Amino acid sequence: MLGEKVGSISGPTSMKALPAVNGKPTFETVASGLSGTLAGAEVQSFATYSATMRNDGSFQGVCPDSGVVMTADGVATFSATGIGSPTEDGGFVFKGAVYFDATAPSLSSLNGVAVVYDWIVDADGNATWDLWEWK
């Protein structure tokens, strides 16, 4: 069951092709300097993730401990996985789960919590990351 919304972060991304995995296209996305709120704190977020096409044409994405959220009182790192698809306008939509490891006191409520998300990127590379606690 979805719990309360815990964050909304947005900003620019860039994407590049990586070597294919078993003949399937793979892309890397870098999200640098996204900003917003998380657990009530103002944050900046940085992440790199890759996504590989699956047999059905959807993409499976992974951010293996390569995400960072910074706030005035410290940081959190995160890992995420998700499933997504291209949109008609040239963007992407992913839905998945993310797990935070926060040392920042303002983000400590995210430790040990499963958080689910919508990651929406428009055709120009502008992303919005909305996050909810999963209860």
VEXDOGU-16750 format. One record per atom (N, C-alpha, C, O): x, y, z; residue number from 1; residue in three letters; atom name. Coordinates in steps of 0.2 Angstrom, whole numbers, always signed. Layout:
<atoms>
ATOM  X  Y  Z  NUM  ALA  CA
...
</atoms>
This chain:
<atoms>
ATOM  +4  -6  +0  1  MET  N
ATOM  +0  +0  +0  1  MET  CA
ATOM  +4  +6  +0  1  MET  C
ATOM  +9  +7  +4  1  MET  O
ATOM  +3  +11  -4  2  LEU  N
ATOM  +7  +17  -4  2  LEU  CA
ATOM  +5  +21  +2  2  LEU  C
ATOM  -1  +22  +4  2  LEU  O
ATOM  +11  +24  +5  3  GLY  N
ATOM  +10  +28  +10  3  GLY  CA
ATOM  +10  +35  +8  3  GLY  C
ATOM  +8  +37  +2  3  GLY  O
ATOM  +13  +40  +12  4  GLU  N
ATOM  +13  +47  +11  4  GLU  CA
ATOM  +19  +48  +6  4  GLU  C
ATOM  +24  +45  +6  4  GLU  O
ATOM  +18  +54  +2  5  LYS  N
ATOM  +23  +56  -3  5  LYS  CA
ATOM  +28  +59  +2  5  LYS  C
ATOM  +27  +63  +6  5  LYS  O
ATOM  +35  +56  +0  6  VAL  N
ATOM  +40  +58  +4  6  VAL  CA
ATOM  +45  +63  +0  6  VAL  C
ATOM  +50  +66  +3  6  VAL  O
ATOM  +44  +64  -7  7  GLY  N
ATOM  +48  +68  -10  7  GLY  CA
ATOM  +46  +70  -17  7  GLY  C
ATOM  +42  +66  -20  7  GLY  O
ATOM  +49  +75  -20  8  SER  N
ATOM  +48  +77  -27  8  SER  CA
ATOM  +55  +80  -29  8  SER  C
ATOM  +56  +86  -26  8  SER  O
ATOM  +58  +78  -34  9  ILE  N
ATOM  +65  +80  -36  9  ILE  CA
ATOM  +65  +81  -43  9  ILE  C
ATOM  +62  +76  -47  9  ILE  O
ATOM  +67  +86  -46  10  SER  N
ATOM  +67  +87  -54  10  SER  CA
ATOM  +73  +91  -56  10  SER  C
ATOM  +77  +94  -52  10  SER  O
ATOM  +75  +90  -63  11  GLY  N
ATOM  +80  +93  -66  11  GLY  CA
ATOM  +82  +90  -72  11  GLY  C
ATOM  +79  +85  -74  11  GLY  O
ATOM  +88  +92  -75  12  PRO  N
ATOM  +90  +89  -81  12  PRO  CA
ATOM  +94  +82  -81  12  PRO  C
ATOM  +97  +80  -76  12  PRO  O
ATOM  +93  +79  -86  13  THR  N
ATOM  +97  +72  -87  13  THR  CA
ATOM  +100  +72  -94  13  THR  C
ATOM  +98  +76  -98  13  THR  O
ATOM  +105  +67  -95  14  SER  N
ATOM  +108  +66  -101  14  SER  CA
ATOM  +108  +59  -102  14  SER  C
ATOM  +109  +55  -97  14  SER  O
ATOM  +108  +56  -108  15  MET  N
ATOM  +108  +49  -110  15  MET  CA
ATOM  +113  +48  -115  15  MET  C
ATOM  +113  +51  -120  15  MET  O
ATOM  +116  +42  -114  16  LYS  N
ATOM  +120  +39  -120  16  LYS  CA
ATOM  +120  +32  -121  16  LYS  C
ATOM  +118  +28  -116  16  LYS  O
ATOM  +121  +30  -126  17  ALA  N
ATOM  +121  +22  -128  17  ALA  CA
ATOM  +127  +19  -125  17  ALA  C
ATOM  +133  +22  -125  17  ALA  O
ATOM  +126  +13  -122  18  LEU  N
ATOM  +131  +9  -119  18  LEU  CA
ATOM  +132  +3  -124  18  LEU  C
ATOM  +127  +2  -128  18  LEU  O
ATOM  +137  -1  -123  19  PRO  N
ATOM  +137  -8  -127  19  PRO  CA
ATOM  +131  -12  -126  19  PRO  C
ATOM  +129  -12  -120  19  PRO  O
ATOM  +128  -15  -131  20  ALA  N
ATOM  +122  -19  -130  20  ALA  CA
ATOM  +124  -25  -125  20  ALA  C
ATOM  +129  -27  -125  20  ALA  O
ATOM  +118  -27  -122  21  VAL  N
ATOM  +119  -33  -117  21  VAL  CA
ATOM  +115  -39  -121  21  VAL  C
ATOM  +109  -38  -122  21  VAL  O
ATOM  +118  -44  -123  22  ASN  N
ATOM  +115  -50  -126  22  ASN  CA
ATOM  +111  -47  -132  22  ASN  C
ATOM  +106  -50  -134  22  ASN  O
ATOM  +114  -42  -136  23  GLY  N
ATOM  +111  -40  -142  23  GLY  CA
ATOM  +105  -35  -141  23  GLY  C
ATOM  +102  -33  -145  23  GLY  O
ATOM  +104  -33  -134  24  LYS  N
ATOM  +99  -28  -133  24  LYS  CA
ATOM  +102  -21  -131  24  LYS  C
ATOM  +107  -21  -128  24  LYS  O
ATOM  +98  -16  -133  25  PRO  N
ATOM  +101  -9  -132  25  PRO  CA
ATOM  +101  -8  -125  25  PRO  C
ATOM  +97  -10  -121  25  PRO  O
ATOM  +106  -4  -123  26  THR  N
ATOM  +107  -2  -116  26  THR  CA
ATOM  +109  +5  -116  26  THR  C
ATOM  +113  +7  -120  26  THR  O
ATOM  +106  +9  -111  27  PHE  N
ATOM  +108  +16  -111  27  PHE  CA
ATOM  +110  +18  -104  27  PHE  C
ATOM  +108  +15  -99  27  PHE  O
ATOM  +114  +23  -103  28  GLU  N
ATOM  +116  +26  -97  28  GLU  CA
ATOM  +113  +33  -96  28  GLU  C
ATOM  +113  +37  -101  28  GLU  O
ATOM  +110  +34  -91  29  THR  N
ATOM  +107  +41  -89  29  THR  CA
ATOM  +111  +44  -83  29  THR  C
ATOM  +112  +41  -78  29  THR  O
ATOM  +113  +50  -84  30  VAL  N
ATOM  +116  +54  -79  30  VAL  CA
ATOM  +111  +60  -77  30  VAL  C
ATOM  +109  +64  -81  30  VAL  O
ATOM  +110  +60  -70  31  ALA  N
ATOM  +105  +65  -68  31  ALA  CA
ATOM  +110  +69  -63  31  ALA  C
ATOM  +112  +67  -58  31  ALA  O
ATOM  +111  +75  -65  32  SER  N
ATOM  +116  +80  -61  32  SER  CA
ATOM  +113  +86  -59  32  SER  C
ATOM  +110  +90  -63  32  SER  O
ATOM  +113  +87  -52  33  GLY  N
ATOM  +110  +93  -49  33  GLY  CA
ATOM  +103  +94  -49  33  GLY  C
ATOM  +100  +100  -49  33  GLY  O
ATOM  +99  +88  -49  34  LEU  N
ATOM  +92  +89  -48  34  LEU  CA
ATOM  +91  +92  -41  34  LEU  C
ATOM  +95  +91  -37  34  LEU  O
ATOM  +85  +95  -40  35  SER  N
ATOM  +84  +98  -34  35  SER  CA
ATOM  +76  +97  -32  35  SER  C
ATOM  +72  +96  -37  35  SER  O
ATOM  +75  +98  -26  36  GLY  N
ATOM  +68  +97  -24  36  GLY  CA
ATOM  +68  +96  -16  36  GLY  C
ATOM  +72  +98  -12  36  GLY  O
ATOM  +63  +92  -14  37  THR  N
ATOM  +62  +90  -7  37  THR  CA
ATOM  +62  +83  -6  37  THR  C
ATOM  +59  +79  -10  37  THR  O
ATOM  +65  +81  +0  38  LEU  N
ATOM  +64  +73  +1  38  LEU  CA
ATOM  +64  +73  +9  38  LEU  C
ATOM  +68  +76  +13  38  LEU  O
ATOM  +59  +70  +12  39  ALA  N
ATOM  +58  +69  +19  39  ALA  CA
ATOM  +58  +76  +22  39  ALA  C
ATOM  +60  +77  +28  39  ALA  O
ATOM  +55  +81  +19  40  GLY  N
ATOM  +54  +88  +21  40  GLY  CA
ATOM  +60  +92  +21  40  GLY  C
ATOM  +60  +98  +23  40  GLY  O
ATOM  +66  +89  +18  41  ALA  N
ATOM  +72  +93  +17  41  ALA  CA
ATOM  +73  +96  +10  41  ALA  C
ATOM  +71  +92  +6  41  ALA  O
ATOM  +76  +101  +9  42  GLU  N
ATOM  +78  +104  +3  42  GLU  CA
ATOM  +84  +100  +1  42  GLU  C
ATOM  +89  +99  +5  42  GLU  O
ATOM  +84  +97  -5  43  VAL  N
ATOM  +90  +92  -7  43  VAL  CA
ATOM  +92  +94  -14  43  VAL  C
ATOM  +89  +97  -18  43  VAL  O
ATOM  +98  +91  -16  44  GLN  N
ATOM  +101  +91  -22  44  GLN  CA
ATOM  +102  +83  -23  44  GLN  C
ATOM  +105  +80  -19  44  GLN  O
ATOM  +101  +81  -29  45  SER  N
ATOM  +102  +74  -31  45  SER  CA
ATOM  +106  +73  -37  45  SER  C
ATOM  +106  +76  -42  45  SER  O
ATOM  +111  +68  -37  46  PHE  N
ATOM  +115  +66  -42  46  PHE  CA
ATOM  +115  +58  -43  46  PHE  C
ATOM  +115  +55  -38  46  PHE  O
ATOM  +114  +56  -49  47  ALA  N
ATOM  +114  +48  -50  47  ALA  CA
ATOM  +116  +46  -57  47  ALA  C
ATOM  +115  +50  -62  47  ALA  O
ATOM  +118  +40  -57  48  THR  N
ATOM  +120  +37  -64  48  THR  CA
ATOM  +116  +30  -64  48  THR  C
ATOM  +117  +26  -59  48  THR  O
ATOM  +112  +29  -69  49  TYR  N
ATOM  +109  +22  -69  49  TYR  CA
ATOM  +109  +20  -77  49  TYR  C
ATOM  +110  +24  -81  49  TYR  O
ATOM  +109  +13  -77  50  SER  N
ATOM  +108  +10  -84  50  SER  CA
ATOM  +102  +7  -85  50  SER  C
ATOM  +99  +4  -80  50  SER  O
ATOM  +99  +6  -91  51  ALA  N
ATOM  +93  +3  -92  51  ALA  CA
ATOM  +94  -1  -99  51  ALA  C
ATOM  +97  +1  -104  51  ALA  O
ATOM  +92  -8  -98  52  THR  N
ATOM  +93  -12  -104  52  THR  CA
ATOM  +86  -15  -106  52  THR  C
ATOM  +82  -16  -102  52  THR  O
ATOM  +85  -15  -113  53  MET  N
ATOM  +79  -17  -116  53  MET  CA
ATOM  +77  -25  -114  53  MET  C
ATOM  +82  -29  -114  53  MET  O
ATOM  +71  -26  -112  54  ARG  N
ATOM  +69  -33  -111  54  ARG  CA
ATOM  +66  -36  -117  54  ARG  C
ATOM  +64  -32  -122  54  ARG  O
ATOM  +64  -42  -117  55  ASN  N
ATOM  +61  -45  -123  55  ASN  CA
ATOM  +55  -42  -125  55  ASN  C
ATOM  +53  -42  -131  55  ASN  O
ATOM  +51  -39  -121  56  ASP  N
ATOM  +44  -36  -122  56  ASP  CA
ATOM  +45  -29  -125  56  ASP  C
ATOM  +40  -26  -126  56  ASP  O
ATOM  +51  -26  -125  57  GLY  N
ATOM  +52  -19  -127  57  GLY  CA
ATOM  +52  -14  -121  57  GLY  C
ATOM  +54  -9  -123  57  GLY  O
ATOM  +50  -16  -115  58  SER  N
ATOM  +51  -12  -110  58  SER  CA
ATOM  +59  -12  -108  58  SER  C
ATOM  +63  -16  -110  58  SER  O
ATOM  +60  -8  -103  59  PHE  N
ATOM  +67  -7  -101  59  PHE  CA
ATOM  +68  -9  -93  59  PHE  C
ATOM  +63  -6  -89  59  PHE  O
ATOM  +73  -12  -91  60  GLN  N
ATOM  +74  -13  -84  60  GLN  CA
ATOM  +80  -9  -82  60  GLN  C
ATOM  +86  -9  -85  60  GLN  O
ATOM  +79  -4  -77  61  GLY  N
ATOM  +84  +0  -75  61  GLY  CA
ATOM  +87  -1  -68  61  GLY  C
ATOM  +84  -4  -64  61  GLY  O
ATOM  +93  +0  -67  62  VAL  N
ATOM  +96  -1  -61  62  VAL  CA
ATOM  +101  +5  -59  62  VAL  C
ATOM  +105  +7  -64  62  VAL  O
ATOM  +101  +7  -53  63  CYS  N
ATOM  +106  +12  -50  63  CYS  CA
ATOM  +109  +9  -44  63  CYS  C
ATOM  +106  +10  -39  63  CYS  O
ATOM  +114  +5  -45  64  PRO  N
ATOM  +117  +1  -40  64  PRO  CA
ATOM  +122  +5  -35  64  PRO  C
ATOM  +128  +6  -37  64  PRO  O
ATOM  +119  +8  -30  65  ASP  N
ATOM  +123  +12  -25  65  ASP  CA
ATOM  +127  +18  -29  65  ASP  C
ATOM  +132  +20  -27  65  ASP  O
ATOM  +124  +21  -34  66  SER  N
ATOM  +127  +26  -38  66  SER  CA
ATOM  +123  +32  -38  66  SER  C
ATOM  +123  +36  -42  66  SER  O
ATOM  +119  +33  -33  67  GLY  N
ATOM  +114  +39  -32  67  GLY  CA
ATOM  +116  +42  -25  67  GLY  C
ATOM  +118  +39  -20  67  GLY  O
ATOM  +116  +49  -25  68  VAL  N
ATOM  +118  +53  -19  68  VAL  CA
ATOM  +113  +59  -19  68  VAL  C
ATOM  +111  +62  -24  68  VAL  O
ATOM  +111  +60  -12  69  VAL  N
ATOM  +106  +65  -11  69  VAL  CA
ATOM  +110  +70  -6  69  VAL  C
ATOM  +112  +67  -1  69  VAL  O
ATOM  +110  +76  -7  70  MET  N
ATOM  +114  +81  -2  70  MET  CA
ATOM  +109  +86  +1  70  MET  C
ATOM  +105  +88  -3  70  MET  O
ATOM  +110  +87  +7  71  THR  N
ATOM  +106  +92  +11  71  THR  CA
ATOM  +110  +96  +15  71  THR  C
ATOM  +116  +94  +16  71  THR  O
ATOM  +108  +101  +18  72  ALA  N
ATOM  +112  +105  +22  72  ALA  CA
ATOM  +115  +102  +28  72  ALA  C
ATOM  +120  +104  +30  72  ALA  O
ATOM  +112  +96  +31  73  ASP  N
ATOM  +115  +93  +36  73  ASP  CA
ATOM  +118  +86  +35  73  ASP  C
ATOM  +120  +82  +39  73  ASP  O
ATOM  +119  +85  +28  74  GLY  N
ATOM  +123  +79  +27  74  GLY  CA
ATOM  +121  +76  +20  74  GLY  C
ATOM  +118  +79  +16  74  GLY  O
ATOM  +122  +69  +20  75  VAL  N
ATOM  +120  +66  +13  75  VAL  CA
ATOM  +116  +59  +14  75  VAL  C
ATOM  +116  +57  +20  75  VAL  O
ATOM  +114  +56  +9  76  ALA  N
ATOM  +111  +50  +9  76  ALA  CA
ATOM  +114  +47  +2  76  ALA  C
ATOM  +114  +50  -3  76  ALA  O
ATOM  +115  +40  +2  77  THR  N
ATOM  +116  +37  -5  77  THR  CA
ATOM  +110  +33  -6  77  THR  C
ATOM  +106  +31  -1  77  THR  O
ATOM  +109  +30  -12  78  PHE  N
ATOM  +104  +26  -13  78  PHE  CA
ATOM  +105  +21  -19  78  PHE  C
ATOM  +109  +22  -23  78  PHE  O
ATOM  +101  +16  -19  79  SER  N
ATOM  +101  +11  -24  79  SER  CA
ATOM  +94  +11  -27  79  SER  C
ATOM  +89  +11  -23  79  SER  O
ATOM  +93  +10  -33  80  ALA  N
ATOM  +86  +9  -36  80  ALA  CA
ATOM  +85  +4  -42  80  ALA  C
ATOM  +90  +3  -45  80  ALA  O
ATOM  +80  +2  -43  81  THR  N
ATOM  +78  -3  -48  81  THR  CA
ATOM  +71  -1  -51  81  THR  C
ATOM  +67  +2  -47  81  THR  O
ATOM  +70  -2  -57  82  GLY  N
ATOM  +64  +0  -60  82  GLY  CA
ATOM  +62  -3  -67  82  GLY  C
ATOM  +67  -5  -70  82  GLY  O
ATOM  +56  -3  -69  83  ILE  N
ATOM  +54  -5  -76  83  ILE  CA
ATOM  +51  +1  -79  83  ILE  C
ATOM  +47  +5  -76  83  ILE  O
ATOM  +53  +2  -86  84  GLY  N
ATOM  +50  +8  -89  84  GLY  CA
ATOM  +49  +7  -96  84  GLY  C
ATOM  +51  +2  -99  84  GLY  O
ATOM  +47  +12  -100  85  SER  N
ATOM  +45  +12  -107  85  SER  CA
ATOM  +46  +18  -110  85  SER  C
ATOM  +45  +24  -106  85  SER  O
ATOM  +48  +19  -116  86  PRO  N
ATOM  +48  +25  -120  86  PRO  CA
ATOM  +41  +28  -120  86  PRO  C
ATOM  +36  +24  -121  86  PRO  O
ATOM  +40  +35  -120  87  THR  N
ATOM  +34  +38  -121  87  THR  CA
ATOM  +33  +40  -129  87  THR  C
ATOM  +38  +40  -132  87  THR  O
ATOM  +27  +41  -131  88  GLU  N
ATOM  +26  +43  -138  88  GLU  CA
ATOM  +30  +50  -140  88  GLU  C
ATOM  +32  +50  -146  88  GLU  O
ATOM  +31  +54  -135  89  ASP  N
ATOM  +34  +60  -137  89  ASP  CA
ATOM  +42  +60  -136  89  ASP  C
ATOM  +45  +65  -137  89  ASP  O
ATOM  +45  +54  -135  90  GLY  N
ATOM  +52  +53  -135  90  GLY  CA
ATOM  +55  +53  -128  90  GLY  C
ATOM  +61  +53  -128  90  GLY  O
ATOM  +51  +53  -123  91  GLY  N
ATOM  +54  +53  -116  91  GLY  CA
ATOM  +54  +46  -114  91  GLY  C
ATOM  +53  +41  -117  91  GLY  O
ATOM  +54  +45  -107  92  PHE  N
ATOM  +54  +38  -104  92  PHE  CA
ATOM  +50  +39  -97  92  PHE  C
ATOM  +49  +45  -94  92  PHE  O
ATOM  +46  +34  -95  93  VAL  N
ATOM  +43  +33  -89  93  VAL  CA
ATOM  +45  +27  -85  93  VAL  C
ATOM  +45  +21  -88  93  VAL  O
ATOM  +48  +27  -79  94  PHE  N
ATOM  +50  +22  -75  94  PHE  CA
ATOM  +46  +22  -69  94  PHE  C
ATOM  +45  +27  -66  94  PHE  O
ATOM  +45  +16  -66  95  LYS  N
ATOM  +42  +15  -60  95  LYS  CA
ATOM  +46  +10  -56  95  LYS  C
ATOM  +48  +5  -59  95  LYS  O
ATOM  +47  +11  -50  96  GLY  N
ATOM  +52  +6  -46  96  GLY  CA
ATOM  +52  +7  -39  96  GLY  C
ATOM  +48  +11  -36  96  GLY  O
ATOM  +58  +4  -36  97  ALA  N
ATOM  +59  +5  -29  97  ALA  CA
ATOM  +66  +8  -28  97  ALA  C
ATOM  +70  +6  -31  97  ALA  O
ATOM  +66  +12  -22  98  VAL  N
ATOM  +73  +14  -20  98  VAL  CA
ATOM  +74  +14  -13  98  VAL  C
ATOM  +69  +14  -9  98  VAL  O
ATOM  +80  +13  -11  99  TYR  N
ATOM  +82  +11  -4  99  TYR  CA
ATOM  +88  +16  -2  99  TYR  C
ATOM  +93  +17  -6  99  TYR  O
ATOM  +87  +20  +3  100  PHE  N
ATOM  +91  +26  +5  100  PHE  CA
ATOM  +95  +23  +11  100  PHE  C
ATOM  +93  +19  +15  100  PHE  O
ATOM  +102  +26  +11  101  ASP  N
ATOM  +106  +25  +17  101  ASP  CA
ATOM  +108  +32  +19  101  ASP  C
ATOM  +113  +34  +16  101  ASP  O
ATOM  +105  +35  +24  102  ALA  N
ATOM  +106  +42  +25  102  ALA  CA
ATOM  +110  +42  +32  102  ALA  C
ATOM  +109  +39  +37  102  ALA  O
ATOM  +115  +47  +31  103  THR  N
ATOM  +119  +49  +37  103  THR  CA
ATOM  +116  +56  +39  103  THR  C
ATOM  +117  +58  +45  103  THR  O
ATOM  +113  +60  +35  104  ALA  N
ATOM  +110  +66  +36  104  ALA  CA
ATOM  +104  +65  +41  104  ALA  C
ATOM  +100  +61  +40  104  ALA  O
ATOM  +104  +69  +47  105  PRO  N
ATOM  +98  +68  +51  105  PRO  CA
ATOM  +92  +69  +48  105  PRO  C
ATOM  +87  +66  +50  105  PRO  O
ATOM  +91  +74  +44  106  SER  N
ATOM  +85  +76  +41  106  SER  CA
ATOM  +82  +71  +36  106  SER  C
ATOM  +76  +71  +34  106  SER  O
ATOM  +86  +66  +34  107  LEU  N
ATOM  +84  +61  +29  107  LEU  CA
ATOM  +84  +54  +33  107  LEU  C
ATOM  +83  +49  +30  107  LEU  O
ATOM  +86  +54  +39  108  SER  N
ATOM  +86  +47  +43  108  SER  CA
ATOM  +80  +43  +43  108  SER  C
ATOM  +80  +37  +44  108  SER  O
ATOM  +74  +47  +42  109  SER  N
ATOM  +67  +43  +42  109  SER  CA
ATOM  +67  +39  +36  109  SER  C
ATOM  +62  +34  +36  109  SER  O
ATOM  +71  +39  +31  110  LEU  N
ATOM  +71  +35  +25  110  LEU  CA
ATOM  +75  +29  +26  110  LEU  C
ATOM  +74  +24  +22  110  LEU  O
ATOM  +79  +28  +31  111  ASN  N
ATOM  +83  +22  +32  111  ASN  CA
ATOM  +78  +16  +34  111  ASN  C
ATOM  +74  +17  +38  111  ASN  O
ATOM  +80  +11  +31  112  GLY  N
ATOM  +76  +5  +32  112  GLY  CA
ATOM  +69  +5  +29  112  GLY  C
ATOM  +65  +1  +31  112  GLY  O
ATOM  +67  +9  +25  113  VAL  N
ATOM  +61  +10  +22  113  VAL  CA
ATOM  +61  +9  +14  113  VAL  C
ATOM  +66  +11  +11  113  VAL  O
ATOM  +56  +5  +12  114  ALA  N
ATOM  +56  +4  +5  114  ALA  CA
ATOM  +52  +10  +2  114  ALA  C
ATOM  +46  +12  +5  114  ALA  O
ATOM  +54  +13  -3  115  VAL  N
ATOM  +51  +19  -6  115  VAL  CA
ATOM  +50  +18  -13  115  VAL  C
ATOM  +54  +15  -17  115  VAL  O
ATOM  +44  +19  -16  116  VAL  N
ATOM  +42  +18  -23  116  VAL  CA
ATOM  +42  +24  -26  116  VAL  C
ATOM  +41  +30  -23  116  VAL  O
ATOM  +43  +24  -33  117  TYR  N
ATOM  +44  +30  -37  117  TYR  CA
ATOM  +41  +30  -44  117  TYR  C
ATOM  +40  +25  -46  117  TYR  O
ATOM  +40  +36  -46  118  ASP  N
ATOM  +38  +37  -53  118  ASP  CA
ATOM  +44  +42  -56  118  ASP  C
ATOM  +46  +47  -52  118  ASP  O
ATOM  +48  +40  -61  119  TRP  N
ATOM  +53  +44  -64  119  TRP  CA
ATOM  +51  +45  -71  119  TRP  C
ATOM  +50  +41  -75  119  TRP  O
ATOM  +49  +51  -72  120  ILE  N
ATOM  +47  +53  -79  120  ILE  CA
ATOM  +52  +58  -82  120  ILE  C
ATOM  +53  +63  -79  120  ILE  O
ATOM  +54  +57  -88  121  VAL  N
ATOM  +59  +61  -92  121  VAL  CA
ATOM  +55  +63  -98  121  VAL  C
ATOM  +53  +59  -102  121  VAL  O
ATOM  +55  +69  -100  122  ASP  N
ATOM  +52  +72  -106  122  ASP  CA
ATOM  +57  +71  -112  122  ASP  C
ATOM  +63  +69  -111  122  ASP  O
ATOM  +55  +73  -118  123  ALA  N
ATOM  +59  +72  -124  123  ALA  CA
ATOM  +65  +76  -123  123  ALA  C
ATOM  +70  +75  -127  123  ALA  O
ATOM  +65  +82  -119  124  ASP  N
ATOM  +71  +86  -119  124  ASP  CA
ATOM  +76  +84  -113  124  ASP  C
ATOM  +81  +88  -112  124  ASP  O
ATOM  +74  +79  -110  125  GLY  N
ATOM  +79  +76  -104  125  GLY  CA
ATOM  +77  +79  -98  125  GLY  C
ATOM  +81  +78  -93  125  GLY  O
ATOM  +72  +83  -97  126  ASN  N
ATOM  +70  +85  -90  126  ASN  CA
ATOM  +66  +80  -86  126  ASN  C
ATOM  +61  +77  -89  126  ASN  O
ATOM  +68  +78  -80  127  ALA  N
ATOM  +66  +73  -76  127  ALA  CA
ATOM  +62  +75  -70  127  ALA  C
ATOM  +64  +81  -67  127  ALA  O
ATOM  +57  +72  -68  128  THR  N
ATOM  +54  +73  -62  128  THR  CA
ATOM  +53  +66  -58  128  THR  C
ATOM  +51  +61  -61  128  THR  O
ATOM  +56  +66  -52  129  TRP  N
ATOM  +56  +60  -48  129  TRP  CA
ATOM  +51  +61  -42  129  TRP  C
ATOM  +53  +65  -37  129  TRP  O
ATOM  +46  +57  -42  130  ASP  N
ATOM  +41  +58  -36  130  ASP  CA
ATOM  +41  +51  -32  130  ASP  C
ATOM  +42  +46  -35  130  ASP  O
ATOM  +42  +52  -26  131  LEU  N
ATOM  +43  +46  -21  131  LEU  CA
ATOM  +38  +46  -16  131  LEU  C
ATOM  +36  +51  -13  131  LEU  O
ATOM  +36  +39  -14  132  TRP  N
ATOM  +31  +38  -9  132  TRP  CA
ATOM  +34  +32  -5  132  TRP  C
ATOM  +37  +28  -7  132  TRP  O
ATOM  +32  +33  +2  133  GLU  N
ATOM  +34  +27  +6  133  GLU  CA
ATOM  +29  +21  +5  133  GLU  C
ATOM  +23  +22  +3  133  GLU  O
ATOM  +32  +15  +5  134  TRP  N
ATOM  +28  +9  +4  134  TRP  CA
ATOM  +27  +6  +10  134  TRP  C
ATOM  +32  +4  +14  134  TRP  O
ATOM  +21  +6  +12  135  LYS  N
ATOM  +19  +3  +19  135  LYS  CA
ATOM  +17  -4  +18  135  LYS  C
ATOM  +15  -8  +23  135  LYS  O
</atoms>
